[in-house]
Amino acid sequence: MKNQNEESNRNNAVLDKSTSQASVRASGPLAGYRIVEFAGIGPGPFACMMLADMGAEVVTLDRVGAMKNMKSIAGRGRKMVELDLKDASAVGQVLDLLASADALIEGFRPGVMERLGLGPDVVLARNPKLVYGRMTGWGQEGPLAQAAGHDINYISLTGALAAIGPPDRPVPPLNLVGDFGGGALYIVVGVLAALLEASKSGKGQVVDAAMCDGAAALMSMFFDMTAIGRWSEGREKNFLDGGAHFYGVYECACGHFISIGSIEPQFYALLREHAGLSDPAFDAQMDREAWPMLREKLTQIFKSKTREEWCKIMEGTDICFAPVLTMAEAPNHPHMAARNIFIERHGVTQPAPAPRFSRTPSAIREPEKVEIGELANLWRARD
């Protein structure tokens, strides 16, 4: 009985300490949700960053010596535990923690978690309500499931990469389409949907988020337009891929660039008015055969003034215009600054949490190193 009382007192002390901290830190619509992240690279950390920004208590399990990564942008707002998953006792501690978690997110190759003794069957047997998020490039099954890959490979099979770039070759669109658009955002949506369903059914499930799946889904509009004859194979042949003169990027006299997206007739009319496009040739807005010639004319016109001059003429109108800014320039743009879209933490300029919530605003919490046993006791005490 004495030992039980001592254990209870320790748990209450930990709970009281954490409660006072949580009252300061808890913010966002996901406050109160507990998510265990198995450290990885790319989309997994970004997804967990979003969940942490929105208030979830995200605990990252990482290798011993990983503390140096705690203040990275994608790693912000986490509790971090260092441990060796090849140690059976550490795996037992992880299972204890997961028994009180709401969701798990891992990004290993298929079969790795099973070999560690932390596969869905084992974990869900301990915690039937857990949402088990799996983030991979190729998915949990299929001929390529065990092959290595990166963003560029995953989007290559979806039709996305072939559609991006100049006519002579595809151009990788950074890691935005595969890792972060097709990967991170889809695991976030999937985990949140499964958490909603679990709140009704009392049952968890596995969320298989593959970057090739997500990137293919992002191509839905283009498959749709292909089916109805509004999109052609090949690059710079269509109105959204740089083929049209009214939707693209142009160099200015200063060497900087501006972008226009004057698709709708009324916006195109404003473009003609503000850019002085009185040439009757510009009447043929949707004549694909005329696009190359009109693009060349517009190229020369935009080179006649600096980016700053074009901003004074076009910015804020319905032309659908914006200057092309570098990452160094973006935070200082008046619109970006007015909305505090970028913030500074630990001397690093970084994007602020998004999206925004009117009643339960997101926030960035400080990283914190914790001991897994203490955290498991705390979560049990809260339950």
C-alpha positions as CSV (number, residue, x, y, z in Angstrom):
1,M,0.0,0.0,0.0
2,K,2.9,2.4,0.9
3,N,4.5,1.8,-2.5
4,Q,1.2,2.4,-4.3
5,N,0.7,5.7,-2.4
6,E,4.3,6.8,-3.2
7,E,3.7,6.0,-6.9
8,S,0.4,7.9,-6.8
9,N,2.0,10.9,-5.1
10,R,4.7,10.9,-7.8
11,N,2.2,10.8,-10.6
12,N,0.1,13.6,-9.0
13,A,3.3,15.7,-8.6
14,V,4.1,15.2,-12.3
15,L,0.5,15.9,-13.3
16,D,0.4,19.1,-11.2
17,K,3.6,20.3,-12.7
18,S,2.5,19.5,-16.2
19,T,-0.9,21.0,-15.7
20,S,0.6,24.4,-14.8
21,Q,2.8,24.2,-17.9
22,A,-0.1,23.0,-20.1
23,S,-2.2,26.0,-19.1
24,V,0.4,28.2,-20.7
25,R,1.2,26.0,-23.6
26,A,-2.1,24.6,-24.6
27,S,-3.4,26.4,-27.6
28,G,-5.1,25.4,-30.9
29,P,-8.0,23.2,-31.9
30,L,-6.0,20.0,-31.3
31,A,-5.1,20.8,-27.6
32,G,-5.5,17.6,-25.6
33,Y,-4.7,15.2,-28.4
34,R,-1.5,13.1,-27.9
35,I,0.5,12.1,-30.9
36,V,3.6,10.0,-30.9
37,E,6.0,10.6,-33.8
38,F,8.7,8.2,-34.8
39,A,11.5,10.5,-36.1
40,G,12.1,10.6,-39.8
41,I,12.7,13.1,-42.6
42,G,10.6,15.1,-45.0
43,P,6.8,14.8,-44.8
44,G,6.5,13.1,-41.4
45,P,8.2,15.9,-39.4
46,F,6.3,18.6,-41.4
47,A,3.0,16.9,-40.8
48,C,3.8,16.6,-37.1
49,M,4.8,20.3,-37.1
50,M,1.4,21.2,-38.3
51,L,-0.3,19.0,-35.7
52,A,1.9,20.5,-33.0
53,D,1.2,24.1,-34.2
54,M,-2.5,23.3,-33.9
55,G,-2.2,22.3,-30.3
56,A,-1.6,18.6,-30.3
57,E,1.0,17.3,-27.8
58,V,3.5,15.7,-30.1
59,V,6.2,13.5,-28.7
60,T,9.0,12.7,-31.0
61,L,10.9,9.4,-30.4
62,D,14.4,9.8,-31.8
63,R,17.8,8.1,-31.6
64,V,20.2,8.9,-28.8
65,G,22.0,12.1,-29.5
66,A,19.3,13.7,-31.6
67,M,18.7,16.7,-29.4
68,K,20.6,19.0,-31.7
69,N,17.6,18.9,-34.1
70,M,15.1,20.1,-31.6
71,K,15.0,23.7,-32.8
72,S,14.7,23.0,-36.5
73,I,11.6,24.5,-38.1
74,A,10.0,21.2,-38.9
75,G,10.7,20.0,-35.4
76,R,9.2,22.9,-33.6
77,G,6.8,22.6,-30.7
78,R,7.7,19.0,-29.7
79,K,8.5,17.0,-26.7
80,M,11.5,14.8,-27.6
81,V,12.5,11.4,-26.2
82,E,15.9,9.8,-27.0
83,L,16.0,6.1,-27.0
84,D,17.3,3.0,-28.8
85,L,14.4,1.1,-30.4
86,K,16.7,-2.0,-30.8
87,D,16.5,-2.3,-27.0
88,A,13.6,-4.5,-25.9
89,S,13.1,-2.5,-22.7
90,A,12.8,0.7,-24.7
91,V,10.2,-0.9,-27.0
92,G,8.2,-1.8,-23.9
93,Q,8.3,1.8,-22.7
94,V,7.1,2.9,-26.1
95,L,4.2,0.5,-25.9
96,D,3.3,1.9,-22.5
97,L,3.3,5.4,-23.9
98,L,1.2,4.4,-26.9
99,A,-1.4,2.9,-24.6
100,S,-2.5,6.4,-23.8
101,A,-1.8,8.1,-27.1
102,D,-4.4,9.2,-29.7
103,A,-2.3,8.7,-32.8
104,L,1.0,7.5,-34.0
105,I,2.9,8.7,-37.1
106,E,5.8,6.7,-38.6
107,G,7.7,7.0,-41.8
108,F,9.8,3.8,-42.0
109,R,9.8,1.3,-44.9
110,P,7.0,-1.2,-44.8
111,G,7.8,-4.0,-42.2
112,V,10.3,-2.0,-40.1
113,M,7.8,-1.2,-37.3
114,E,6.6,-4.9,-37.3
115,R,10.2,-6.0,-36.9
116,L,10.7,-3.7,-34.0
117,G,7.6,-5.2,-32.3
118,L,5.6,-2.0,-32.8
119,G,3.4,-3.0,-35.8
120,P,-0.3,-2.1,-36.0
121,D,-1.5,-5.5,-34.7
122,V,0.6,-5.2,-31.5
123,V,-0.1,-1.5,-30.8
124,L,-3.8,-1.6,-31.6
125,A,-4.2,-4.6,-29.3
126,R,-2.9,-2.4,-26.5
127,N,-4.8,0.7,-27.5
128,P,-7.8,-0.2,-29.8
129,K,-8.7,3.5,-30.3
130,L,-5.3,4.5,-31.6
131,V,-4.9,6.0,-35.1
132,Y,-1.8,4.5,-36.7
133,G,-0.5,6.8,-39.4
134,R,2.0,5.3,-41.9
135,M,3.9,7.8,-44.2
136,T,5.8,6.3,-47.1
137,G,6.7,7.1,-50.7
138,W,5.3,4.0,-52.5
139,G,2.8,2.8,-49.9
140,Q,2.5,-0.3,-47.7
141,E,2.2,-2.8,-50.7
142,G,2.9,-2.9,-54.4
143,P,5.9,-3.9,-56.5
144,L,7.9,-0.8,-55.4
145,A,6.9,-0.8,-51.7
146,Q,10.4,-1.9,-50.5
147,A,12.4,0.3,-53.0
148,A,14.1,3.5,-51.9
149,G,12.9,6.7,-53.4
150,H,12.6,10.5,-53.1
151,D,10.0,13.1,-54.0
152,I,11.2,13.3,-57.6
153,N,10.6,9.6,-58.1
154,Y,7.2,9.5,-56.5
155,I,5.8,12.3,-58.6
156,S,7.4,10.8,-61.7
157,L,4.9,8.0,-61.8
158,T,1.8,10.2,-61.3
159,G,2.1,12.4,-64.4
160,A,2.9,15.4,-62.3
161,L,6.6,15.7,-63.1
162,A,6.1,15.2,-66.8
163,A,3.7,18.2,-66.8
164,I,6.0,20.7,-65.1
165,G,8.8,22.6,-66.8
166,P,9.9,23.9,-70.2
167,P,9.2,22.0,-73.4
168,D,12.7,20.3,-73.5
169,R,12.6,18.7,-70.1
170,P,10.6,18.3,-66.8
171,V,11.7,20.4,-63.9
172,P,11.4,19.2,-60.2
173,P,9.0,21.5,-58.4
174,L,11.1,21.5,-55.2
175,N,9.6,18.9,-52.8
176,L,6.2,20.6,-52.7
177,V,4.2,18.1,-54.8
178,G,5.4,14.8,-53.4
179,D,6.8,15.2,-49.9
180,F,4.7,18.0,-48.6
181,G,1.6,18.3,-50.8
182,G,1.0,14.6,-51.6
183,G,2.6,13.3,-48.4
184,A,2.4,15.6,-45.3
185,L,-0.9,17.2,-46.0
186,Y,-2.5,13.8,-46.8
187,I,-1.3,12.2,-43.6
188,V,-2.6,15.1,-41.6
189,V,-6.0,14.9,-43.3
190,G,-6.1,11.1,-42.9
191,V,-5.1,11.1,-39.3
192,L,-7.6,13.9,-38.4
193,A,-10.4,12.1,-40.3
194,A,-9.5,8.8,-38.5
195,L,-9.5,10.6,-35.1
196,L,-13.0,12.0,-35.8
197,E,-14.2,8.6,-36.7
198,A,-12.6,7.0,-33.6
199,S,-14.4,9.5,-31.4
200,K,-17.7,8.0,-32.7
201,S,-16.8,4.3,-33.1
202,G,-14.2,4.0,-30.3
203,K,-12.0,2.1,-32.8
204,G,-8.7,3.2,-34.3
205,Q,-7.3,2.2,-37.7
206,V,-4.3,2.3,-39.9
207,V,-3.9,5.3,-42.2
208,D,-1.7,4.4,-45.3
209,A,-0.5,7.7,-46.7
210,A,1.8,7.2,-49.7
211,M,3.3,10.2,-51.5
212,C,2.6,8.6,-54.9
213,D,-1.1,8.3,-53.9
214,G,-1.3,11.9,-52.7
215,A,0.6,13.3,-55.6
216,A,-1.7,11.4,-58.0
217,A,-4.8,12.8,-56.1
218,L,-3.4,16.3,-56.5
219,M,-3.5,15.8,-60.3
220,S,-7.2,15.2,-60.3
221,M,-8.1,18.5,-62.0
222,F,-5.6,17.9,-64.8
223,F,-6.9,14.4,-65.4
224,D,-10.4,15.9,-65.5
225,M,-9.4,18.6,-68.0
226,T,-7.6,16.0,-70.1
227,A,-10.8,13.9,-70.2
228,I,-12.9,16.8,-71.5
229,G,-10.3,18.0,-74.0
230,R,-9.0,21.1,-72.2
231,W,-5.5,19.8,-71.4
232,S,-2.9,18.4,-73.8
233,E,0.1,16.2,-73.0
234,G,3.4,18.1,-73.1
235,R,4.8,21.1,-71.3
236,E,4.0,24.8,-72.0
237,K,1.1,23.8,-74.2
238,N,-1.7,24.6,-71.8
239,F,-3.1,27.7,-70.0
240,L,-1.7,26.8,-66.6
241,D,1.7,25.4,-67.5
242,G,3.3,28.4,-69.0
243,G,2.0,27.9,-72.5
244,A,-0.5,30.8,-72.4
245,H,0.9,34.3,-72.6
246,F,-1.6,35.5,-69.9
247,Y,-0.5,33.0,-67.2
248,G,3.2,32.9,-66.5
249,V,6.4,34.6,-65.3
250,Y,8.1,37.5,-67.1
251,E,11.5,39.1,-66.6
252,C,11.7,42.8,-65.9
253,A,14.3,45.5,-66.9
254,C,16.0,45.0,-63.5
255,G,16.5,41.3,-63.9
256,H,13.7,40.5,-61.4
257,F,10.5,38.7,-62.3
258,I,6.8,39.2,-62.0
259,S,3.9,36.8,-62.4
260,I,0.5,37.2,-64.0
261,G,-2.6,35.0,-64.1
262,S,-5.1,36.9,-66.1
263,I,-7.3,33.9,-67.1
264,E,-10.8,35.4,-66.9
265,P,-11.8,37.8,-69.6
266,Q,-12.3,40.7,-67.2
267,F,-8.9,40.2,-65.7
268,Y,-7.3,39.9,-69.1
269,A,-9.0,43.2,-70.1
270,L,-7.4,44.9,-67.1
271,L,-4.0,43.4,-68.1
272,R,-4.3,44.9,-71.5
273,E,-5.4,48.2,-70.1
274,H,-2.5,48.5,-67.6
275,A,0.2,47.1,-69.8
276,G,-0.9,49.1,-72.8
277,L,-1.7,46.0,-75.0
278,S,-3.6,47.8,-77.7
279,D,-2.3,45.6,-80.5
280,P,-5.4,43.8,-82.0
281,A,-3.4,40.5,-81.9
282,F,-4.1,40.4,-78.2
283,D,-7.8,40.0,-78.9
284,A,-7.1,36.3,-79.5
285,Q,-6.7,35.4,-75.9
286,M,-7.6,31.7,-76.2
287,D,-6.1,31.0,-79.6
288,R,-3.4,28.5,-78.7
289,E,-1.7,29.0,-82.0
290,A,-1.2,32.6,-81.2
291,W,0.2,32.1,-77.7
292,P,3.9,31.9,-78.6
293,M,3.8,35.1,-80.6
294,L,1.8,36.9,-77.9
295,R,4.1,35.7,-75.2
296,E,7.1,37.1,-77.1
297,K,5.3,40.5,-77.5
298,L,4.5,40.5,-73.8
299,T,8.1,39.5,-72.9
300,Q,9.4,42.6,-74.6
301,I,6.8,44.8,-72.9
302,F,7.5,43.6,-69.4
303,K,11.3,44.0,-70.0
304,S,10.6,47.7,-70.6
305,K,10.1,48.5,-66.9
306,T,11.5,47.4,-63.6
307,R,9.7,45.0,-61.2
308,E,9.1,48.0,-58.9
309,E,7.6,50.0,-61.7
310,W,5.2,47.1,-62.7
311,C,4.3,46.7,-59.0
312,K,3.2,50.4,-58.9
313,I,1.1,49.9,-62.0
314,M,-0.5,46.5,-61.4
315,E,-0.2,45.4,-57.7
316,G,-3.5,45.4,-55.9
317,T,-5.6,45.4,-59.1
318,D,-7.7,42.5,-60.4
319,I,-5.1,41.7,-63.1
320,C,-4.0,38.7,-60.9
321,F,-0.4,40.1,-60.5
322,A,2.4,39.6,-58.0
323,P,6.1,40.2,-57.9
324,V,8.2,37.0,-57.8
325,L,10.1,37.3,-54.5
326,T,13.0,35.4,-53.1
327,M,12.7,33.7,-49.6
328,A,14.8,36.6,-48.3
329,E,12.4,39.2,-49.8
330,A,9.1,37.5,-49.0
331,P,8.9,38.3,-45.3
332,N,9.3,42.1,-46.0
333,H,6.5,42.4,-48.5
334,P,3.8,44.6,-47.0
335,H,1.0,42.0,-47.3
336,M,3.1,39.2,-45.8
337,A,4.3,41.6,-43.0
338,A,0.8,42.8,-42.2
339,R,-0.5,39.3,-41.8
340,N,2.6,38.1,-39.9
341,I,2.9,35.2,-42.3
342,F,6.6,34.9,-41.3
343,I,7.9,35.0,-37.7
344,E,11.3,34.7,-36.1
345,R,12.1,32.0,-33.5
346,H,15.6,31.3,-32.1
347,G,17.0,33.7,-34.7
348,V,15.5,31.9,-37.6
349,T,12.9,33.4,-39.9
350,Q,10.2,30.8,-40.6
351,P,6.5,30.5,-41.7
352,A,4.0,31.0,-39.0
353,P,1.4,28.3,-38.2
354,A,-1.4,27.9,-40.8
355,P,-4.3,27.8,-41.2
356,R,-5.7,30.4,-38.7
357,F,-8.5,29.7,-36.1
358,S,-10.7,32.4,-34.7
359,R,-11.4,30.9,-31.2
360,T,-8.5,28.4,-30.7
361,P,-5.5,30.0,-32.3
362,S,-2.4,27.9,-33.2
363,A,0.9,28.7,-31.5
364,I,4.5,27.5,-31.5
365,R,5.6,25.9,-28.3
366,E,9.1,25.6,-27.1
367,P,10.8,22.2,-27.6
368,E,11.4,20.1,-24.5
369,K,13.3,17.0,-23.8
370,V,11.4,14.5,-21.6
371,E,11.9,11.0,-20.2
372,I,9.6,8.4,-21.7
373,G,8.7,6.7,-18.4
374,E,7.8,10.0,-16.7
375,L,5.7,10.9,-19.7
376,A,3.9,7.6,-19.8
377,N,3.0,7.9,-16.1
378,L,1.8,11.5,-16.7
379,W,-0.5,10.4,-19.6
380,R,-1.9,7.5,-17.5
381,A,-2.5,9.9,-14.6
382,R,-4.4,12.2,-17.0
383,D,-6.6,9.3,-18.1
